[in-house]
Amino acid sequence: MHVWGISEPALRMGVFVAMLVVLVVLEWLRPGPNAPPQRGRRWFANLGLVTLDTLLVRLLLPAGAVGVALWVQSRGWGLFHALQWAGWIEFTLSLLLLDVAIYWQHRVFHVLPWLWRWHRVHHGDATLDASTGVRFHPGEIVLSLGIKTALIALLGIGAMAVLVFEVLLSSFSLFTHANVRLPRRLEPAVRVLLVTPEMHVVHHSTLDDEQRCNYGFHLSCWDRLFGSYLDASRQAPQRLGVDGIDGGDTWRLDRMLMEPWQRR
């Protein structure tokens, strides 16, 4: 799929790199409370993990989720193909349904122990910055891809909606994990609609009950609607990570890959 003459993988990579550069600058200009130690080692591990994730997805599903959407569309499958809706309504509804689906997927990964083992790799980072937003175990990425493509096929979500959602997902994952602080007057206004770094950092608390709050990736309304919203951590200063995971383990790619098989 091409947009403005640019291939879908190139477009996603370009937006990702641009967002990462902007957030690194903002982390320097407006740092949040959790200044990351030894950025070089952490970034090598976190970016190494996302590189493996990307290669695995391209190996398993070369055309990605967008390719699945194009394939489904060519066969007229899915609920949306049976409904005569205006294009903008279907596009908007597609984004909302994908967003609420990833909210519930995230929530289930915290509730079921065998899924938490995979997601625990993400939470093992003892501090947060933009690189934490790509720190996901390949096993979790494959499971997530399966859930997402099943939803795309069931609903018949259009390729453009999937592409926009994929770009937003990677961009917001970087943003919500970034060690940046919004201006005090701006934070409450933005949080009414969107998940902010200050809202999401609560979710990375070492306390179990706080980890089961603020699951949203984009819209903050899902946490409010489904009763998982928490304004702030009761820890001061807040401790981040997972109890039992040594700080050194969070900087080693091999230990991150083996984490789901460790007893905690």
PLY file of the C-alpha trace (Angstrom):
ply
format ascii 1.0
element vertex 264
property float x
property float y
property float z
element edge 263
property int vertex1
property int vertex2
end_header
0.00 0.00 0.00
1.25 3.48 -0.92
0.24 6.85 0.54
1.36 10.00 -1.31
3.69 7.76 -3.29
5.36 6.42 -0.13
5.22 2.72 0.76
3.44 1.76 3.98
6.59 0.43 5.77
8.60 3.53 4.80
5.83 5.85 5.98
5.53 4.09 9.34
9.30 4.06 9.84
9.59 7.74 8.92
6.90 8.79 11.40
8.40 6.56 14.08
11.92 7.97 13.72
10.66 11.57 13.57
8.57 11.06 16.72
11.47 9.43 18.55
13.81 12.33 17.71
11.25 14.92 18.83
10.68 13.13 22.14
14.40 12.74 22.84
14.74 16.50 22.45
11.73 17.12 24.69
13.12 14.74 27.32
16.17 16.97 27.40
14.26 20.28 27.37
11.33 19.34 29.65
12.41 16.22 31.58
9.91 14.38 33.73
10.57 13.02 37.22
12.19 9.72 36.23
15.52 10.62 34.63
16.72 7.43 32.91
20.06 6.00 34.09
22.56 4.53 31.59
20.53 5.40 28.54
23.04 3.77 26.19
22.66 0.26 27.62
18.91 0.53 28.02
18.39 1.86 24.52
20.55 -0.86 23.01
18.36 -3.49 24.68
15.01 -1.80 24.06
15.71 -0.90 20.42
17.24 -4.34 19.88
13.98 -5.86 21.06
11.82 -3.82 18.68
14.17 -4.72 15.82
13.58 -8.42 16.53
9.83 -7.76 16.80
9.76 -6.04 13.41
11.73 -8.79 11.69
9.50 -11.49 13.21
6.28 -9.76 12.12
7.59 -9.28 8.58
8.60 -12.94 8.50
5.23 -14.21 9.74
3.05 -11.70 7.92
5.06 -9.86 5.24
2.25 -7.47 4.32
1.40 -6.73 7.97
-2.00 -5.78 9.33
-2.55 -3.40 6.41
-2.04 -6.28 4.00
-4.63 -8.32 5.88
-7.09 -5.42 5.59
-6.49 -5.18 1.81
-6.94 -8.94 1.43
-10.18 -8.94 3.43
-11.43 -5.92 1.49
-10.76 -7.61 -1.86
-13.05 -10.47 -0.83
-15.78 -8.33 0.68
-15.54 -10.02 4.05
-16.46 -8.54 7.41
-19.40 -6.83 9.05
-18.67 -3.37 7.64
-18.99 -4.64 4.06
-22.59 -5.62 4.77
-23.46 -2.13 6.08
-24.07 0.87 3.89
-22.37 3.55 5.98
-20.71 6.75 4.93
-16.95 6.36 4.60
-16.12 8.82 7.37
-18.43 7.04 9.81
-16.84 3.67 9.10
-13.34 5.15 9.33
-14.02 6.82 12.68
-15.76 3.77 14.11
-12.88 1.57 12.96
-10.35 3.67 14.88
-12.51 3.68 18.01
-13.09 -0.09 17.91
-9.40 -0.82 17.37
-8.54 1.48 20.27
-11.01 -0.03 22.73
-9.91 -3.50 21.62
-6.28 -2.77 22.46
-7.39 -1.33 25.81
-9.07 -4.64 26.69
-6.21 -6.66 25.28
-3.83 -4.73 27.53
-6.10 -5.30 30.50
-6.35 -9.05 29.87
-2.55 -9.31 29.61
-2.41 -8.05 33.20
-5.13 -10.36 34.51
-4.18 -13.76 33.05
-0.90 -15.04 34.54
0.33 -16.76 31.36
-0.15 -13.56 29.37
1.38 -11.40 32.12
4.62 -13.40 31.75
5.03 -11.98 28.25
3.85 -8.46 29.12
6.08 -8.40 32.21
9.05 -7.71 29.91
7.55 -4.32 29.11
7.02 -3.49 32.77
10.47 -4.67 33.78
12.03 -1.34 32.79
12.92 0.33 36.08
12.57 3.77 34.56
10.58 5.22 31.68
11.58 7.09 28.58
10.56 6.97 24.92
12.44 3.70 24.33
10.18 1.90 26.84
7.36 2.41 24.35
8.87 -0.21 22.03
9.99 -2.64 24.73
7.70 -5.63 24.07
8.60 -9.31 23.96
8.28 -10.92 20.49
5.81 -13.41 21.98
3.50 -10.59 23.02
3.86 -8.94 19.61
2.79 -12.16 17.85
-0.21 -12.61 20.15
-1.19 -8.97 19.67
-0.88 -9.30 15.89
-3.16 -12.33 15.94
-5.83 -10.51 17.95
-5.63 -7.43 15.75
-5.83 -9.27 12.43
-8.75 -11.36 13.69
-10.64 -8.16 14.53
-9.79 -6.65 11.14
-11.11 -9.75 9.37
-14.25 -9.98 11.50
-15.24 -6.35 10.99
-13.78 -5.80 7.52
-11.85 -2.73 8.64
-10.43 -0.73 5.72
-6.72 -0.57 4.97
-6.46 3.20 5.44
-8.03 3.01 8.91
-5.59 0.22 9.85
-2.62 2.23 8.56
-3.64 5.36 10.49
-4.19 3.32 13.63
-0.81 1.58 13.31
0.97 4.93 12.91
-0.92 6.40 15.87
-0.23 3.32 17.99
3.54 3.43 17.56
3.64 7.22 17.96
1.50 7.29 21.11
3.41 4.39 22.63
6.56 6.50 22.37
4.79 9.61 23.66
3.00 8.11 26.66
6.21 6.45 27.91
8.43 9.48 27.32
10.08 11.11 30.31
8.54 14.51 29.59
6.31 16.78 31.62
3.52 18.80 30.03
2.93 22.34 31.34
0.83 22.26 34.53
-2.04 24.19 32.93
-2.03 21.97 29.85
-1.89 18.54 31.53
-5.52 18.40 32.82
-6.93 19.69 29.53
-5.04 17.15 27.41
-5.83 14.29 29.80
-9.58 14.85 29.35
-9.21 13.35 25.86
-5.77 11.75 25.52
-3.43 9.61 27.60
-0.45 11.68 28.79
2.96 10.51 30.06
2.02 11.62 33.58
-1.16 9.56 33.41
0.48 6.46 31.97
3.48 6.42 34.31
1.09 5.46 37.13
0.46 2.19 35.27
4.18 1.33 35.57
4.17 1.45 39.36
5.66 -1.46 41.30
2.33 -1.71 43.19
0.01 -4.36 41.72
-3.18 -2.34 42.15
-1.66 0.67 40.38
-0.38 -1.51 37.53
-4.01 -2.45 36.93
-4.98 1.14 36.18
-4.57 3.50 33.22
-4.39 0.87 30.48
-5.25 3.22 27.60
-2.91 3.87 24.67
-4.63 6.81 22.97
-7.95 7.91 24.47
-8.27 8.37 28.22
-12.03 7.80 28.10
-11.76 3.99 28.19
-10.14 4.00 31.62
-12.79 6.38 32.91
-15.62 4.43 31.31
-14.47 0.99 32.52
-13.39 2.05 36.00
-9.61 1.70 35.67
-8.63 5.38 35.85
-6.24 6.55 38.57
-5.20 10.18 38.77
-1.82 9.69 40.46
0.30 7.13 42.28
0.22 7.09 46.07
4.00 6.59 46.05
6.14 9.68 46.36
8.50 9.36 44.62
6.94 6.64 42.50
8.90 3.41 42.08
8.80 1.88 38.61
9.29 -1.65 37.34
8.42 -5.11 38.65
9.45 -6.32 42.08
11.83 -9.25 41.72
13.33 -8.18 38.40
16.85 -6.94 39.00
17.78 -3.65 37.37
20.62 -5.26 35.44
18.22 -7.74 33.84
16.33 -4.87 32.25
19.40 -3.88 30.22
20.24 -7.31 28.79
18.53 -8.39 25.60
19.07 -12.10 26.28
17.52 -11.88 29.75
14.57 -9.90 28.42
13.91 -12.65 25.86
14.06 -15.33 28.58
11.94 -13.40 31.11
8.60 -15.18 30.35
10.13 -18.44 31.55
11.42 -17.02 34.84
9.54 -17.64 38.08
8.66 -14.39 39.87
0 1
1 2
2 3
3 4
4 5
5 6
6 7
7 8
8 9
9 10
10 11
11 12
12 13
13 14
14 15
15 16
16 17
17 18
18 19
19 20
20 21
21 22
22 23
23 24
24 25
25 26
26 27
27 28
28 29
29 30
30 31
31 32
32 33
33 34
34 35
35 36
36 37
37 38
38 39
39 40
40 41
41 42
42 43
43 44
44 45
45 46
46 47
47 48
48 49
49 50
50 51
51 52
52 53
53 54
54 55
55 56
56 57
57 58
58 59
59 60
60 61
61 62
62 63
63 64
64 65
65 66
66 67
67 68
68 69
69 70
70 71
71 72
72 73
73 74
74 75
75 76
76 77
77 78
78 79
79 80
80 81
81 82
82 83
83 84
84 85
85 86
86 87
87 88
88 89
89 90
90 91
91 92
92 93
93 94
94 95
95 96
96 97
97 98
98 99
99 100
100 101
101 102
102 103
103 104
104 105
105 106
106 107
107 108
108 109
109 110
110 111
111 112
112 113
113 114
114 115
115 116
116 117
117 118
118 119
119 120
120 121
121 122
122 123
123 124
124 125
125 126
126 127
127 128
128 129
129 130
130 131
131 132
132 133
133 134
134 135
135 136
136 137
137 138
138 139
139 140
140 141
141 142
142 143
143 144
144 145
145 146
146 147
147 148
148 149
149 150
150 151
151 152
152 153
153 154
154 155
155 156
156 157
157 158
158 159
159 160
160 161
161 162
162 163
163 164
164 165
165 166
166 167
167 168
168 169
169 170
170 171
171 172
172 173
173 174
174 175
175 176
176 177
177 178
178 179
179 180
180 181
181 182
182 183
183 184
184 185
185 186
186 187
187 188
188 189
189 190
190 191
191 192
192 193
193 194
194 195
195 196
196 197
197 198
198 199
199 200
200 201
201 202
202 203
203 204
204 205
205 206
206 207
207 208
208 209
209 210
210 211
211 212
212 213
213 214
214 215
215 216
216 217
217 218
218 219
219 220
220 221
221 222
222 223
223 224
224 225
225 226
226 227
227 228
228 229
229 230
230 231
231 232
232 233
233 234
234 235
235 236
236 237
237 238
238 239
239 240
240 241
241 242
242 243
243 244
244 245
245 246
246 247
247 248
248 249
249 250
250 251
251 252
252 253
253 254
254 255
255 256
256 257
257 258
258 259
259 260
260 261
261 262
262 263
